[in-house]
Amino acid sequence: MSEPKEQRQERQQKDILEVELAVSRWLRVGVVLSAAVIIIGLVLFFTEGSSGYPGSSYPHSLPDIVSGIASFKPYAVITAGLILLILTPVLRVAISIWVFVREGDKLYTGITTLVLLILIISFILGKA
């Protein structure tokens, strides 16, 4: 026996609300985490008095950023925080794919997957 239409709609609305709350929490975590990393980089910058790089240069590639973080170079830490901030809404897109798959919505799953692929390709091909 299937559930009445009203109960099904109520359950779907509750599921949507739970997902939106989870997404909201993840977005807040991403913003707070990126802000904390940027603040750590700023504290390093002010305590060391330099960026950790010669002149006005800064890390341009992911390996440079990772090695700079390992060496506690302030600009590398700040850059990592900015990358986390940029990736936070990308996480929202990825979560949306999961939500649409769970709902069985093939059209929006496909569209959102395409958007995520475009974002990933733009990050790979992008230049400073």
N, C-alpha and C positions, 0 to 999 in steps of 0.2 A: 504494500500500500504506500503510495507516495504522499509526501507531506502537502498540506494545503498551500495555495499560492501565497497567502499572506505570510505564513511562517517562512517560506522559502525566500521571499523578498526581505523579510526581517533578518534572516541569517546572512544573506548576501550583503546587506547594508552593514551588519556587524563585522563581517569579514573585511569589507572595504575600509571601515573605520580603524580596525586593528592594523591593517597594512599601512594606512596613512600615518598612524601614530608611530609605527616601527620605522618608517622612512623618515619621519620628522626627527626621531631620536638619532638615527644614523647621521642625518645632515648636521644636527647640532654637535654630535661627537666629532665629526670631520672638521667643522669650523673651530671648535674649541681646541682640538688637537693641533691643527695648523697654527692657530694663534699662539699656543704654548711653545711650539717649535720656533716660530718667528721670534717670540720674546726671548727664548733661550739664546738664539743667534744674536739678538740685539744686546743682551747682557754680555755675551762673549765679546762682541764688538767694542762695547764701552769699557770693559775691563782690560782687554788687550790693547786697545787704542789703534787697531788696524784691522783690515778686512781679512788678513791672512793671505792675500794675493798681492803681487807687485803692481804698483801704479793703480790704474783704474780698471784692471781686469777682474773678471769673475768667472766662476765655472760655467761652461757652456754645454757640457754633455753629462749624461747620467753617471758614467764612470768617474768623471771629474767631481761631481757632487758627492758621490759615495766616498771617494777617497778623501775629499775635503772634510766630510763629516767625521770620518775616522780620525782625522788629524785635528779635529775641533776648530776648523777654520770658520769664522763667523759668517762670511758670505755664503758658504756652502750650506750651513745650517739654515740661514734665512731663506735661501733658494729652495731647500727641501720643504720648508713650511709653506712657501708659495705653491709648490707643486702639489702638496697635500690639499691646499685650498682649491686649486683648479680641479683636482680629481674628485672632490666631494660631490659636485653635481653629476659627474660621470657615474658615480656610484648610484645615484638616484635613477639614472637611465637603466643601469644593470638590474636594479631591484624591480623596476617597472616590467622588464622582460619576464622576470620570475612571476610577478603578479599576473601578467596576461597569460602566461603558460598555465598557471594554476586555475585561472578562470576559464581556460579553454578557448580564449579569443585569438584565433590564428591570425587574423588581419593585423591587429595591434601588436601581436608578438613579432610578426614579420617587419612591420614598420619600425618598431622600437629597436629591433635587432639591427636593422639597416642604419638607424641613427647612431647606435653604439659603434658599429663598424666604421662609419664615417668619422666619428670622434677619434677612434683609435688610429685610423689611417692619417688623420690630420696631425696627431701627436707625433707619429713616426716620420712623416714627411715635412713637418714644420721646421722652420729655421729661425734662429734668434735674430 
